[in-house]
Amino acid sequence: MIYAGGKVSINEYGSKNTGEVPKDISSYDYKELKSMLPDILESNIMPFMAVYPDSKIMTFNRAFLEFLGYDREELLEKSIGDITPANILEHNLSMLNEVRNTGRPQKYEKEYIRKDGSTVPVEIFTHLVRDQGGRPLYFYSFITDISERKKAERLVLENLKREVILANISKLLAAARLDYGSILNVAVQRTAEYLGDSCVLSMLSKDGEMLENIAFHSNDPDLNKKLKDMFVRSPHRVDEGLSGNVLKTGVPLIINDIFQKEISDQIKPEYMSFMIASNTRRMLFVPVIYQDRPEGVLSISRSEDKGPFTQDDLKLLQNIADRAALAIENARLYNQAKQEIIERQKAEEYMRFLTRIGPIIFSSLDYEETLKKLADLAIPYLGDYCMVDIIEGGQIRRIAVAHTDKKKESSLLELSWQYPCDWNSPQATVTVLKTGKPIFIPEVGDADMSNYAINAEHVELVKKIGCRSAICVPLTAHGKILGSINLVMSDSGRNYTKKDFELAEELARRAAIALENAILYKEAQESREQAELYVDLMGHDINNMNQISMGYLEMAYELLNLDEITSELIMTPLRSLQNSSRLITNVRKIRQSKEGELKYKVIDAGEIINDIKGQFEKIPGREIIINYPDDGVFPVRANELLSDVFINLIENSIKHSRGPLTINISITSMIYGGREYYRFIVEDNGPGISDIMKTRIFNRLFRSNDNTKGMGLGLYLVKTLVNDFHGQVWAEDRVPGDHSRGSRFVILLPASK
């Protein structure tokens, strides 16, 4: 059976903690593991163990139990710290952290403490399992006993001679490929064990300014960490010290007394302190050269009691250095070739992506629909979320938002509402739209967030959504900036590369062409509609004739004592004439609004609504109730057509309903983008508006699919006027999710003082 436990743990420093495993982790994890692997693992001769992220033992198989010699109950009370030698515990934990941080399984060596107190070397192949939210659940490892391999290695070391060392190191270096760093460390270790006390391989940095210590070893384990710390604290420039001289001249250097003044003066004080502490007296330096090109320095040091370095030592060390140079160059070529293959594969993926997305962004002349599709298609391939902004009427409008996590997509929309982009904002989108230059931040830091955020609260909201790596590219066509695309990596843990940035620019270039085509088409459509609108104005004369006809019909209805059938014969043409006149009036008002003929002033919207209310409460044959609590002053900057916004909304509710009708009107104040707005709600208990109709009712010349007459300019007028007042209008369900229980129109207008 698979055994599970977990009462003893170690913290990040390796000390012991006691306590129950949290139920929300242990019960779920263990059930999952137990259901997946029981028979396979129990029958496997390879030891297996799983631990929680805090290093508590979670489960193991019988092979592992027998491998360490514990009873089941004993082992269930142990933690990683209890069965790992103290001197390697930190390394063991660092490897678990490596698995956690990179998400890649890791193979590494360590030792276990058996019940009898003996230690046994093993090779561990460790994996990490995460939950759907990306949180670590548990590590699981397959364990191989490498005692025999370690024993053989010690035997080789004991019998190693000079020629064998060179052959062995040559073989190691010849095999260097991707993991050449670890092979070089082994080679340096072998060199130190045979020729001295410690060995260091230093190579030129990419910029050629520094000597970087890529491999080092001291035969004294306690000095290895000090050696590493010293290199970190005091990096070595190429123009200083003994190593610098050897690199510059290409001539080996034997020093059998480092305390000679002309020698000690060239050694950094911190290096000299280390040499004194390690009892170092003698040093040997040889250049690492490849095809007459200096690449680095290989050095060896030893104490006085091991005797002076000889020319034979120098020849051996130079041979090792020559082979190291060849191995490093081979590794570079190998990695370069592999990287070229990866880049070629990536380029093919990019082309497939562009090939797939191209027909979609050019398939429609509705640029809102096109850009929303673009945002959806960009994730998750090009980011965890995407935002698209356009310049419309001289203002910046966010037209599309998409996130791989729909909950965070809602938060992203709220963020866009709370912090809209305007031309004075420091946000990256605005910077790109102003300059036409892209922004590429491979790794976003706190400073980047502060630079592009409006305030500290903005920074915190962005951090909550996540922003690890970011690209913002302009949508530019024929030298004109039309908009921008924001791409962001967050939850996936990925970072953008230069190739990703190039792909984003190419995507933006193609999207800009599609956007320009759609804008030109829309402008042409609007021009045509404008021309048609002026033709509609010819209805002025018709309206005059309508008024005369309506006057006579109304007089006949009021003065003649008519029966019901005859009355309807008069009322039917009267209603038709009223609708025709209303249409002509709306056309006139739209023209006035579009041409800016009306002056703007501060108007109390509450007073306007209160005046309108009485006009509709006494309609023949209808019971109409309009509820509006007249409880405040709501000043907005508008013109005399503000009343038509609410008149058309109320008329719309009455026209598209039958029988008794209740209309509720309310006004509240809200803050949006740091500015005060009034939120007007006009809702009714009529038949409602379906979701598909909500997207169409504000279009010019829209006809409903019910039996009501009319050309549909009423709601088009509402949208036109609200836009002119720098506001927004949309339709909702009065009861969310059930459109049949009435409609709700929401209007946002900026408050005025």
N, C-alpha and C positions, 0 to 999 in steps of 0.2 A: 504494500500500500504506500501511498505518498503521505509523508508526515508533514504536518503544519504546526507552527508555533509562533511565538513572538512575544516574550516578556522582557528580554534584555536587549538593549540597543546601544549604539555608540553615536555620539554626536559628531559634528564635522571635525572635531579635534581628536577623535578617537577614544574619548572617555566613555564610561559606561553610564547609560540611563536605564531606569526601570519604569515600568508602567504598562498598562494594557494598550494594545494596538487599537487605534480608532476604528470603530465599527464600520464607518462609511468607507474605509479603505480595505480592511482585512477581510471582511465578509465577502465583499464583492470580488476582490482579487482572487481569494482562495477558491471560491466557487468556480470562477471561470477557469482557473488553472486546473483544478481537480477534474472538471468536466472534460477538459481537452486532452489531458496527457496521462492519466493514471497508469494504464496497462503498459503503454509504450515505455515510459520512464522507469517503471518499477522493474521491468524485465531487462532493461538495458544494462550492460556491464560497465558502461561509462558512467562515472559519478556525475550527479546532477544536483544543483541546489538553486533556490530562488530566494531573494532577499527583498525587503521593502526598501523604499528610497532612503529611510533613516538607518539602514544596514541591519535591521532586525532579520533574523532567519525566518523565512516564510514557509518553506517546504524543501524536501530533499528526497532522494530515493535510497533504496537499501545499499546500493553500491557505494554511495558517498558515506553512509553510516558505517559500513564495514571498513572503508578506506581509512577513516580516522579512528576507528576502534571504540567509539562511544556507544552507550546504550541510547535508544531512541529518546527516552525522557531527558537524559543528560544533554543531548545535542539540541533538543528543542528549547532548552534554557540558555543556549549560547548565542552569542552575536559574532559578527565578523571580527570584532576586536578581540574576542576571547580565543579565537582559533587562528589568529594571525600574529606572527612575531612583531614586536613593537617597532623594530627598525625598518620594517617595510610596510607598516600599516598606512602611513601617509601616502606612499606610492599607490597602494591598493585603492584608497579612497579617491586619489586623483584620477585613477583610471575609470572608476565609476562615474566621476564627474565628467570625464572626457566622453563617455558613452552618453551621459545625460545631455551635455552641451552640443555635441555634434549630431546625435541621433544615429550614429553608425555603430554597429557591433565592434568590439575591440578584443583583440587577442593579445594576451600579455602573460608574463611569468610571475609567479609569487611562491610563497611557502605556506603550508598549513602546520599547525601544532596538533599532533596526535594526542590521544588520551594519555599515552605513556610518557609524554613530554618531548618526544623526538619531533623533529621538523622534517617535512617532506616537500620537495620542490614540485610544482605543478605548472601546467600551462592552462590558462583560463580563456574561454571564448564566451564573452559576456554580451548579452543583448538587453535592450530596455523595451518594456511594453508601456504604452501610454493610453490614457482614456481618450474619448472622442474630443475632449477639450484640449488635448495636448499635455495634460498633467501626467507626470510619471506615476505608474502604478507599482511596478516591481522590476527588478533585474533578475534575469535567469542566466545560469552559466553551465557549460559543459566543461568538465575538468579532466585533464589528462595527466597521469603520473609521469613526470620526466626525470625521475630519480636516476635511471640508467643513463640517460643522455647527459645529465650533469656529472655523473661519475666518470663517464668517458671523457668529457671535457677536461676534468681535473687531471686525469691520467695523461692526456696529451700535453697539458701545460707543464706537468712535472718532468716530462721527457723531452721537452722542446729544446732544440739546438738552434744555432744561428741560421743555418740553411733552411731548417724546417719552418722557422718563424717567417722568413722571407717568402717561402713557397706558400705558406698558409695565408699570409697577408695578401700576397699577390692573387691568390684564388678568391679570397673574400672581395677584394677590390674589383676583380674582373666580373664578379656576379652582381655588382652594384647596379641597380636600376632605380625604381621609384623610391625604395627605402634605403638609399645609399647612405643616409645619415647614420642609421643604426649600424651599418656595416663598417663605416669609418670609425665609429666609436669602438667597435670590437678591435679593429686594426690598431687604433691608438692604445687601447688597453693592452693588447699583446706586446706592443712596442715598449710600453712602460714597464711591464712585468719582466721583460728580458733585459732591457738596456738601462733602466734606472728606477726612479721612484714615481715620477709623473711625466705625462706626455700631453702636448697640446698641438692641435692642427688648426692654424688660423688661415682664413681665405679672404681675399679682397671682396669688399662689399660691392653691390651693383654700381654705386656711384664712384667707386675707386678711391674713396676718401678714408675708409676704415679697414682695419683687419678684424674680421669677425671670427670668433672662436667657435668653430662648428663641431669640434670633437675634442674631448679632453678626458684624462683619467689620472687618478692618483691611486697608488697601491694602498694608501691609508684611506679607508672609507670615510673617516671623519673629515678628511681634508677635501673630499670631492665637492661637498656643498660650499665650503669656504672658497674653493677655487671658482665655482660657478658664480657665487655672490661677488667675488672680486672682479670678475669679467663684466658683470652687469653694472657694478658701481663705477668701474673705470675702463671704458672702452678704449681700444688702442688705435691711434691714428697711424697712417702709413708713413708719416714723416718723423716719427719719434721712436726712441728705444732701440734695443738690439735687434728686435724682429724687423723694425723698419729699415735698418741698415742692411740686413741680409736680403730683404725684399728688393731694396733699391739696387744693391751691387750684384745680386745673384751669386754671391760668394759665401760658402758655408763658414760657420764660426764655431770654434771649440773654445770653451772657457772652463778652466779647471779651478779657478778661484774667483768667485764673483765679488769678493770683497776688495779686490784691487780697485784703487780709486778711479782709474780711467774706465773701469767697467761699472762699478756701483753708481757712478754719476749718471749713467745712461738708463738706470733702472728706476721706475717710479717708486716713490716711498711705500705705497700700499703693496706693490709687488715685492719689494724688499722685505717688508714685514712678514709677508706670507712665507718667503724663503727662509727667513730666520726661524719662524714657527715650525716649518716643516724640515728644518735642519738641512736645507739645500745648500750645496757648495759649488757644484759643477753643472754646466749647461752646454748643450750642443744644439746648434741651429743649422738647418739646411733649407734652401729655397725650394718651393714647389713650382716647377716650371712645366708648361705644356707648349710645345712647338716654339721654343725660344720666348714665350710670353710668361712673365712672372705672374703667378696666380695666388701665392700664399707662402706660409712658412710653417715647417714642422720642427718642433723643439722637444727636447728631452732633458730632464734634470735628475740629479741624484745627489745623495749625501756624500760626505768626504770619505766615510769608511768603505765605500764601494769602489774606490780607486778612480783614477782619472779616465776621461774619455780618450779613445785611441782613434787612429785613422781607420781601423777596421770598423769601429762603431760608426764613424762618419759615413763610410761607404754603405754600410747596412741601412742607416737612417736615410741616406740619399736615395737608395734603391726603393725604400718604402715610399718616400715622398714622390718619386717618379711614377710609381704605380698608383699612388693616390691621385695624382694629377690626371692620369689616364682614366681612372675610374670615375672621377668627377666629371670629366668631359664627356665620357660615354653616357653617364646618367643625364647630363644636360641634353645631349642629343636625343636620348630615349624619351625624356619628358617632353622635349620640344615636339618630337614626332607624334607623341600621344596627344599633346595639346592641339596640334594641328588637326588630328582626326576628330577630336571633340569639337573643335570650332567648326570643322566642315559639317559635322552632324548637326550642330546648332544652326548653322546657316541654312541647311536643308529644312530644319524645323521651322525657321523663320519664314522661308519661302512658302511652305505649306500653309502656315498661318495667314500670310498675306493673300495667298491664292484663295483660301477659304473665305476670308472676310471681304475681299474685293467685290464680288458680285452682290453681297448683301448691302454694302454702304452705297452702291450705285443703283440699287433696285428701286428706290423711291425718291420722289422729288419733294416729299414731306421731310424737311431737315430735322424736325423734332423727333419724328419716328426713327429716322436714320441714325441720329446721334445717340438715342436711347439704346438702339440695337448695338451700336458700336461699343458703348459702355458695358453692356451685358456680355458681349463676345470677348472683350479685353481681359475679363477675369475668368478663371484664375491664371490663365497662361501668362499674362503680362502684369499681374498684380493681384493683391487681395481686395483692393477696391479702386474704383475709377470715378472721376468726376469730370464732366464736360461743361464748359462755360462758353457762351457766345456774346458778341457785342451786338446789341439790338437797340435801335433808336438812341444810340450814344451811351447806353447803359449796359452794365454787365449782368447777364442773366444765367443762372445755373440751370441748365436744361436737362441734365441727366446725371443720375447717381446710381452706382451699382456696387454691391459688396458681396463677397462670398458668404458672409453671415448675414441673413436677413434681419436679425435683431439689431446688429450693428449698422445695417443700412438705414434703419429707422433713426438711429442715433446720428448718423451722418446727415440725414435730411434735416433733423432738428438743429444740428450744428450750422448747416447752411442757412437756415432761417434765422438763427440767433446772430450769426456773424456773416451777413451777406457781403459779397464783394462790391465795393464801390471804388472809384478812382483814387480815393485818398487812403485806401486800406493798404497795410504793408504785406498782405498775403501774397504768396508766390504767384498765384494766378494773375493778380493785378500787375505784378512786376513783369511777368512774361508778356501780358497784353500791352503794356506800355512800351517795352523795349523790343519786342519781337524776338528776343533771345531765350533759348530754353534754359531750364534750371535742372541740374543733375546732382543729386546728393546721394552717393552710394551708401553712406551710413549717417543717418540723421541723429544729431546730438542735441543736447539741451539748448546750446547756443543757436542752432539752426531754427529750432521751434520758436525761441524768443524773437528771433529776427523777423519771422514771417507771421507771428501771431499778433492779435490786436491788444490783448492784455493777458495777465497771468491766468485768469479763468479760462480763456481761450486755449492756452497751453495745456492746462489740465484736462480739458475736454478732448483735445487731440490725443493726448497720451492715453486716455481711457479707451478711445477707439483703436489706437495703435498707429505708429508711424516709424518704421524701422529704416526704410530706404524709399527715396522719392524721385520722381521724374515729372517735370511739367514742360510740355512742348506747345509752341504756338500753332494755330491753324492759320496758315498764311497762303494766299493765292494771289498771284500777279502783284506781289508787293503789298497787298492789303491784309492786315491782321483781322481775321474773322472771329477767332475764339481761341480756346486752349483745351488741352487734355491733361488732366492730372492722374498719374498712376502711382500707387503707393503699395509697398510691401509692409505687412504687419504680422498677422498671426502665423503665417507660414514659416517665418524665420529666414526667408530668403533675402538676399541683397542684390540690387541691380548691378549689372556689369556694363562695360562700355558697349558690348554688342547689344544688350537689352536697350540701351539708350539709343543706339543707331536704329534699332527696329521701331522704337517709339516714334522717332523722327520720321521714318518712312511711312508709318501708319498715319501720322498727322498730315503728312504731305498728301496722301491719297484721300484722307477724310476731308481735307480742306478743299480739294477739287470738287468732291461730291457736295460739300456744303455750299460752295460758290454757285454751283449749278442750281441747287435747290433755291438759294436766295434769289438768283436771277429769275428763276421760274416764278417764285412767289411775287417778286416785284412786278413782273409782267402781268401776273394774274390780278394783282392789286390795281395796276394801272387800268386794266380792262374793266375791273369792277367799278373803279372810280368814274370811268367814262359812262358806264351804264347808270351809275348813280345820278350823274348829271342829266341823263336822259329822263330818269325818273322824276326829276324836278318839273318836267313838263306837266306833271299831274297837278300843278298849281291851279290851272284853269278848271281841271276836273273837280278839284276840291271846292271851288266856288260854286260850281253847278250842283255838287252834292249838298252843300249847305242850303241852297234854295229848296231843293227837293226834300231834304230832311225837315226843313221848316214847315212846309205844307203838310207833310205826313204827320208830323207831331201835332199840328193844329187839328187835323182831321181826327186823330186818335183822341185828343182831349175834348173836342167840341161835339163830336157826333156820338150818339148813344148806339154803339155797335155791339152786336152779339160776339160771342167768342171766336167763331170761325172768321167773321169779317175783320175782327181786331187783328187776328194773326196774319191776315192778308196784308194789313198795313204794317205790322211790326216786322215782318220778314224783310221787305225791301228797306225799311228804316235801319235795321241792324246791319244789313249789307252796306248801306251808304255810310253808316258810322264807322264800320271797319275800313272802308275805302278811305275815308277822311283821316282816320287814325294812321293808316299807312303813309299817306302823303305827309302828315305832320311829322312822323318819325323820320322820314327821308329828309325833310327840311332841317330837323334838329341834328341829324348826323352830319349833314353838310356844314352847318354852322360850327359844330364841334371840330370837325376835321380841318376847317379853314381858319380856326381861331378867331371867329368873329365876336365871341362873347368874352366879356371881361371877368376876371377872377376876383373874388372877394371872400372875406370870412363870413360863413353862413352857419347858423345854428341848425344842425341836421335834425335835432329833436323837435324843434318848432315846425320844420318842414313836414316831418312825419305826422305830427299832431294835426296839422291843417289838412293833410291828405286823408287821414283816417275817416273824417266825416263824409267824404265824397262817395264812399263805397258801402256805407252801412245801410243805405236804403235803396236797394235794387229791386225793381218789381219782380215778383215771383221767386225771389231768393232770400234765404235767411243767412245773412253774412255777419259774423262777429269778428271784430278786429281788436285784439288786446295789445295795448301799448301803454306801459306805465310811464307817464310823463313826469320823470323824476330827476331831471338834470338838464344842463346845457352842454351841448356837444359841438363845439366850433370846428369846422373844417374849411379848408380853402377850396372853393369850387365856384361854379357859375350858376346862373339861373336855371340851368337844366338839371341840377341835382334832384329836384322834385320828380323829374321824369324817371330817374333810376327807380325810385320806390313806387311810383305810379305804375310803371310797366311790370314790376315784380308782383304787385297786388293784382293787377289786371290779368296777368298770366295765371295766377292761382285761381281766380274766379272763372276765367274763360275755359280752363281745362278741368273743371270739376262740375258736378251736378248736385243739386239738393243743398242741405245746410253745409256751411263751411266756416271753420274757425281759423283765423290767421293770427299768429303771435309774432310780435315784433319786439326785439330787445337790443340794447346797446351796452357794450362793456368796453373798458379801457384795457390795453395791453401794451407791453414793451416788445418791440421787434427790432433787432439790429441796433439797439441803443436808442431807439426813437419811439415816441408814444403814438399808438394807432387806436382808432375806434373800430370795434368789431360789431357790425350790424348783422343781425340774424332775422330773416323773414321766413317763417315756416308755416305750413298749413297741414291739415289732415285730409287733403285731397287724395287723388289716385297715385301720386308720386311720379318719379322719373326713373326709368331703368338705367343701369350702369352705362350701357352703350349710348343711350340718348344724352347722358350727362356730358359726353364729350362733343356733342354736336349742337346742342340747343343754342349756343351763343354764336353759331355761324350765320352769316348773312343769307337770307332767303331760305332758311331752314323751315321745312314743313313737318309738323308732327304727324304721327300715324293715326291720330284719333279723328273724330268727325268735325272738329272745330275748323272754322275758316280762318284765313289770314295768311300773310306772306312771311311772318316770322321775323320782322324787323325790330320787334319790341325788345327781345333779349339781346339782339345784336347791338341795339342802341345802348342798353344797360352796360354791356362790356366796353363799348367804345367810350362812353362817358367816364366809367370808373377808371379805365386806363388813362384817360386825359387828366383825371384827378390824382394820378400817381398812386392808384390803389390796385386792389385785386378783387376778383369775384369768381366764385365757383358754386357748384350745386352739390348737395349731399342728401343722404336719406335722413328724414326726421328721426326715425328709429334706425340706428346703425345696423346694416345688414338686411333690412327689410324695406325695399323701396316702395312697396305697395301701401305703406301706412303714412304716406305724406312726404313732401319735399321740404328741403331747407336750402335757402340761398344765403351765402355768407359773403359779406363785403368788408374789406379792410380799407380804411381811408386814413391818411396821416392826420393826426390831431393838430390843430392850429391854436395859437395863443390869441 
